[in-house]
Amino acid sequence: MADTDTRPQRGVGITGIGVVSGCGRGPEALFDAVLAGRPAFGPVTRFDVSRTGTGHAAQLPEVHGLASELVEVIGGALRRARLDRDAEPSGVVAQTPVLLAVHSDLRIADVTGQVAEGIAERFGSQPPCRVYTGACVASSTAVADGAAHIRAGRHERVVVAAGYLVEPDTFAVFDAGRALSRDGAARPFSKGRGGLLLGDAVAAVVLEAVGAARRRGVEPLARLSGWGGAGDAYHVCRPRPDGEGLARAIGMALRRAGAAPEEIAYVNANATGSPLADPAEAAALRRVFGDGVERLPVSSTKSVHGHALEASALLELIVTVLALNTGRLPVNAGFLEQDPECRLDLVLGEARAARPGYALSVNSAFGGANTALLVGAA
Amino acid sequence: MTVGTGPVQAVSEHTHTAPVGSAPSVSAPVDSAPVDSAPADSVRWQSGSWDSAPWESAPVVSAVRSAAATDSLRVLARACWPEPADDGAAPPAVPGFIVSSFNPLVIEVAERCLRQVFGEPPAAEPRRAAGVGILLASAGGDQGTARALAEAVAAGARVPPLLFFQSNPNAVLGHVAARWGLAGPVISLGPAATGRGETPEQTCRLSLAEALTAAAVLIGDGDAREALVLAVEQGTVPGAAGDRAVALYVAGDG
């Protein structure tokens, strides 16, 4: 995409990424798995699952505490952005706010406190300036806020980090809500889907004003061209079946980027494998893209890395950036048979080559919260 | 813009002594919101559970002033729990929400605030309501639900299915959004950069300032034109005795 931004200082770039997931450590392990459509699910070994209806999740074999993993991943993203202390000794990192998305539970104050101490010690950075707890849209909301800060000139760069490691309480409560797949696979948009599977993910991105990055001699990995959020005003936990709220969020992201629906070359979907939510998402995509949705490649990589709750949206944004940069589209794994209510051009079987254009990552959460993040070439 | 010259707020800089009504009044309320009917003197608040009206505290005043100055944010309505008249009562139970006072608190304080703006639910004009975001900040989150879940798991007991959706703060915001037809962004925030050892009352004020700042960013960026801003903290004693909640309804100048 040509650089048509007339306000280069305010364009928002993604200059660093860092991630560990159930697929392994690093962006390469994640992207290899989603391109191959190789699910990372296996028997849960971290705690006793003998009382639950399923015993599968995507887990890292050896994992440190959540706070420690978050600090490591933030460090990886800063290094990729050439913002570590050696490259930027001038206190740039110390002035960079950290927006953190984590699950709201009894440990949250300890986790955020430990992350604050860890990044202060390692990078001389400020404590996390804001914590997002809004389930599956927590980290995409943080990304949108970070982008808004940069666009408004409040900050030149913001770190967004998010983490969820599969643990007994969320596993049990998702099982109690009958949300977990019972057959060891997540099958988004597929007939016969039976729910989601949880997965580990700790991820971080550095958002930076494109002009500021270029002044440092750093070319962004991609541009965050648009973002949007909208509510369903429909139900405590069910999505609005016609997808109107999600469609509005996508429309906001497109308008912000000045992009037409035909310019979108890939959608990384939210779909979890939920019987109710997947058709609502398909309906939202059809509202935005019309019949063109049948020629728009879509995949939900939750079929490979699982649902990482508050970290999911950031994990999927990283997958979306890698897809745009490599021109290769990840696979929607676990697919059995087309569901007439989810008629989409799913990337099935093997990775597909992308046509030029923007890539869109969408997410939806309880409370009818929807977000859309639009990624363009740098 | 400087404070006092534009659509700037309404919140007294005096933290303990000035009556709310003597501060520059809350700017032109939408739909005749009766904000001035809020209890109007600190003596009344001190006889209730707050030591002063929660929106008069320094962090909230500072956040409102900053939002007003940078984003021209106006406060159109405000409510809290408990108000002096609540006199030790628990917030009304809400069907579908169990175990914890957190969700009833969110619903009750949102209801008090939104009634000032819209009267009866749903909010009158769908077009306007589509631009109303809902933001909730809570440092402690839903302690009652989290504790009930952790105890059930530790004991190997059955986990009540209702805890599934209730285990995330977004869910109750979906209840408020659906009841009132508010279709802007839905945002839940966790602990602000607080220290440790604050009372629920102090924490609630810091959380409100946090949510207000986030609302200013949201409105300034154009994803919402107005917002219901909520801060809720549960007391340390189960049974709602120390629970605190505050709601502000804010609007940009667009």
Chai-1 contact restraints between the chains, C-beta under 6 A:
chainA,res_idxA,chainB,res_idxB,connection_type,confidence,min_distance_angstrom,max_distance_angstrom,comment,restraint_id
A,S104,B,G141,contact,1.0,0.0,6.0,A-B,restraint_1
A,S104,B,P169,contact,1.0,0.0,6.0,A-B,restraint_2
A,S104,B,G190,contact,1.0,0.0,6.0,A-B,restraint_3
A,D105,B,A146,contact,1.0,0.0,6.0,A-B,restraint_4
A,L106,B,A146,contact,1.0,0.0,6.0,A-B,restraint_5
A,I108,B,G190,contact,1.0,0.0,6.0,A-B,restraint_6
A,A109,B,P191,contact,1.0,0.0,6.0,A-B,restraint_7
A,T112,B,P191,contact,1.0,0.0,6.0,A-B,restraint_8
A,P127,B,A193,contact,1.0,0.0,6.0,A-B,restraint_9
A,V131,B,G190,contact,1.0,0.0,6.0,A-B,restraint_10
A,V131,B,P191,contact,1.0,0.0,6.0,A-B,restraint_11
A,T133,B,P169,contact,1.0,0.0,6.0,A-B,restraint_12
A,T133,B,S188,contact,1.0,0.0,6.0,A-B,restraint_13
A,T133,B,G190,contact,1.0,0.0,6.0,A-B,restraint_14
A,G134,B,N170,contact,1.0,0.0,6.0,A-B,restraint_15
A,G134,B,I187,contact,1.0,0.0,6.0,A-B,restraint_16
A,G134,B,S188,contact,1.0,0.0,6.0,A-B,restraint_17
A,A135,B,N168,contact,1.0,0.0,6.0,A-B,restraint_18
A,A135,B,N170,contact,1.0,0.0,6.0,A-B,restraint_19
A,T141,B,I187,contact,1.0,0.0,6.0,A-B,restraint_20
A,D145,B,V217,contact,1.0,0.0,6.0,A-B,restraint_21
A,A148,B,V217,contact,1.0,0.0,6.0,A-B,restraint_22
A,A148,B,D221,contact,1.0,0.0,6.0,A-B,restraint_23
A,P168,B,V153,contact,1.0,0.0,6.0,A-B,restraint_24
A,D169,B,L149,contact,1.0,0.0,6.0,A-B,restraint_25
A,D169,B,A150,contact,1.0,0.0,6.0,A-B,restraint_26
A,D169,B,V153,contact,1.0,0.0,6.0,A-B,restraint_27
A,A172,B,V153,contact,1.0,0.0,6.0,A-B,restraint_28
A,A172,B,V159,contact,1.0,0.0,6.0,A-B,restraint_29
A,V173,B,L149,contact,1.0,0.0,6.0,A-B,restraint_30
A,V173,B,V159,contact,1.0,0.0,6.0,A-B,restraint_31
A,V173,B,L163,contact,1.0,0.0,6.0,A-B,restraint_32
A,V173,B,F164,contact,1.0,0.0,6.0,A-B,restraint_33
A,V173,B,S167,contact,1.0,0.0,6.0,A-B,restraint_34
A,A176,B,V159,contact,1.0,0.0,6.0,A-B,restraint_35
A,A176,B,P161,contact,1.0,0.0,6.0,A-B,restraint_36
A,A176,B,F164,contact,1.0,0.0,6.0,A-B,restraint_37
A,G177,B,P161,contact,1.0,0.0,6.0,A-B,restraint_38
A,G177,B,F164,contact,1.0,0.0,6.0,A-B,restraint_39
A,G229,B,P185,contact,1.0,0.0,6.0,A-B,restraint_40
A,G229,B,D223,contact,1.0,0.0,6.0,A-B,restraint_41
A,G231,B,A177,contact,1.0,0.0,6.0,A-B,restraint_42
A,G231,B,A183,contact,1.0,0.0,6.0,A-B,restraint_43
A,G231,B,G184,contact,1.0,0.0,6.0,A-B,restraint_44
A,G231,B,V186,contact,1.0,0.0,6.0,A-B,restraint_45
A,A233,B,A177,contact,1.0,0.0,6.0,A-B,restraint_46
A,A233,B,A178,contact,1.0,0.0,6.0,A-B,restraint_47
A,A233,B,G181,contact,1.0,0.0,6.0,A-B,restraint_48
A,A233,B,L182,contact,1.0,0.0,6.0,A-B,restraint_49
A,A233,B,A183,contact,1.0,0.0,6.0,A-B,restraint_50
A,Y234,B,A178,contact,1.0,0.0,6.0,A-B,restraint_51
A,H235,B,G174,contact,1.0,0.0,6.0,A-B,restraint_52
A,H235,B,A178,contact,1.0,0.0,6.0,A-B,restraint_53
A,V236,B,F165,contact,1.0,0.0,6.0,A-B,restraint_54
A,V236,B,A171,contact,1.0,0.0,6.0,A-B,restraint_55
A,V236,B,G174,contact,1.0,0.0,6.0,A-B,restraint_56
A,V236,B,H175,contact,1.0,0.0,6.0,A-B,restraint_57
A,C237,B,F165,contact,1.0,0.0,6.0,A-B,restraint_58
A,C237,B,A171,contact,1.0,0.0,6.0,A-B,restraint_59
A,A365,B,N170,contact,1.0,0.0,6.0,A-B,restraint_60
A,F366,B,F165,contact,1.0,0.0,6.0,A-B,restraint_61
A,F366,B,N168,contact,1.0,0.0,6.0,A-B,restraint_62
A,F366,B,N170,contact,1.0,0.0,6.0,A-B,restraint_63
A,F366,B,A171,contact,1.0,0.0,6.0,A-B,restraint_64
A,G367,B,N170,contact,1.0,0.0,6.0,A-B,restraint_65
A,G367,B,A171,contact,1.0,0.0,6.0,A-B,restraint_66
A,G367,B,L173,contact,1.0,0.0,6.0,A-B,restraint_67
A,G367,B,G174,contact,1.0,0.0,6.0,A-B,restraint_68
A,G367,B,V186,contact,1.0,0.0,6.0,A-B,restraint_69
A,G368,B,G174,contact,1.0,0.0,6.0,A-B,restraint_70
A,G368,B,A177,contact,1.0,0.0,6.0,A-B,restraint_71
A,A369,B,N170,contact,1.0,0.0,6.0,A-B,restraint_72
A,A369,B,V186,contact,1.0,0.0,6.0,A-B,restraint_73
